[in-house]
Amino acid sequence: MLEDHERPLNERGRAAATRMGNWIKGRRHVPSQILSSDAKRAGETAELLTEAMDGPEVDLSPALYHASPEQMLAQIQKCKPGDLMIVGHNPGIAALAEMIVDVAPTHDRFSIYPTTATLITEVPVTDWSELSLDTARVVQFIVPRELKELHTT
């Protein structure tokens, strides 16, 4: 049996990542940088997202593997200016999302943040080192199941 860190994406995860990347590109929310956990499935997710979006290269970070929200925030604050996508793990990514938004979306899946869930926000900073809690405005939160129901490829 593979260790958690080395576990690859399953077929459903690969399809969800590609579908989500296409959706992000279609809404013109392609980030200028992607920071991902270095776990195999997270890295695969990030690569599939960037392929579908025609996006940037993925920066793999061991510090994001099962990181706490505080550890994730510290990694974000080190990023260069520009639109940023984070690919991480629960429960940290869900807790981080709840901590950085000013008003949480009413979506019933937000608090559990299912696999490949995507939160798009606007933040009032020009440099990621300035990011603080309760400041990001939610633009949209969506989960892969909704894209499948919409027949989005």
N, C-alpha and C positions, 0 to 999 in steps of 0.2 A: 504494500500500500504506500502511495506517495505521501510525503509530508505535506502539510497544508500549503506551505510556501511554493512548492513545486507542482501543485495541482493545476492542470490546464483548464481552460474554458470548455464547457460542453457545447454541443451543437446549438442548443437554445440560446446560450450566452453569446455565441458568435453571431447568430442571426439578430439578436437584440442589439448588439453593439453596432452592427452594420446599419440596421434600421434607424437607430438613434443618430448615428453620424449623418445619414441622409437627411433626416429631419432637421438636424442642427444646420446643415449646409443650406437647406431649402428656406430656412428662416434667417439666413445671413448672420448667424451667431458663431461663426467659426473663430476659435481663439487663435491668438498669435503664439501661444505657448501651452504645452501640456505637461503637467507634472504628475507622474504616476508612481504608485507603489511598485517596487521591483518584484512583487510576487508574480508568478507566471501568468495566472489568470487576469490580473490587473493589467500587466504589460500587454497581453494579447488584446484585451478590451481596448486599451488606449491605441494600439496600432490599428485595429479595425475601425475605430472611430476616426482616426486621422486619415486613413485610406478613403473612407467614405466621404469625408469632408474636404479632401484635398488639403488637409491641414498641415500643421508644423510637425517637426520631429518630436518624438516623445523623450522626455527626460525622466529616466527611472531613478527613483529615490528609495534606498533601503529604510530611510527614516519614516516613510509613510506606511510601511507594513504594520498593520494593526496599531497604528498610532492613535493616541488620545486626541481629542479636538484641540487641546492646547499645543500638542506637538505638531499637528497639521497647520495650525495658525502660524506657528513659528517658521515652518517651511515656506508657507505662502508669503510671509513678510520678507523673505530673502529673495523672492522672484523679481525679475526685471519688470519694468513697467510694460503694460500692454494687457490685452484680454487673456485670461488665464482659465484653463480647465484643470481640475484636480480629479484624479481617479484613485479612490481609496477604498477602505473597508469599513464595514459596520462592526461595532457600534459607533466608532469614531466619526465617520463621515456624516451620519445622521445627526449626531450631537453637534458637530461643527456647523452644519446647515442651520439648525435651530438657534445656535448661538450668534451667528453673524447677521441673520435677517432682522429687520426692524419689526416686521409683522409677518408671522408665519402664514403660508397659504392655507386655505381651508381644505385642501386636498386630503382625503382620508388615508392616503399612504405616505404622507410626508414624514410622520414621526417614525415610521419603520424603514423608510428609504430602501425600497427593494432593489435588487441587483439591476444595474444600468439605469436607475432613476437619474433624472437630470434636472438640476436646478439652475436656472439662468437668472442672474441678478445684475443690478447696476450698483456700483459702489462709488461713494463720493470721495475717492482718493485718486491721486495721479501717480503715487508710488505705493507699492504693496506694503512697504514698511509702515505705512500710516493706517493700515486696515485695523479696525477695532470691532468690538462686538456690537450687535444691535444696529448696524449702520447700512447693511445691504438691502436694497429694495428688490423684492421679488418681481421678476418679469414673467417667469413661467416655471412651473414644476410639472414634469410629465414622467410617466413610467412606460416601459416598453409595451405592456399589454394594451395601453390606450392607442399606441401607434398601430398595433396589429388590428385592433378593432376598427381603426380608421382606414385600414388597408394601405398604410404608408409603407413604401419599400425602402 
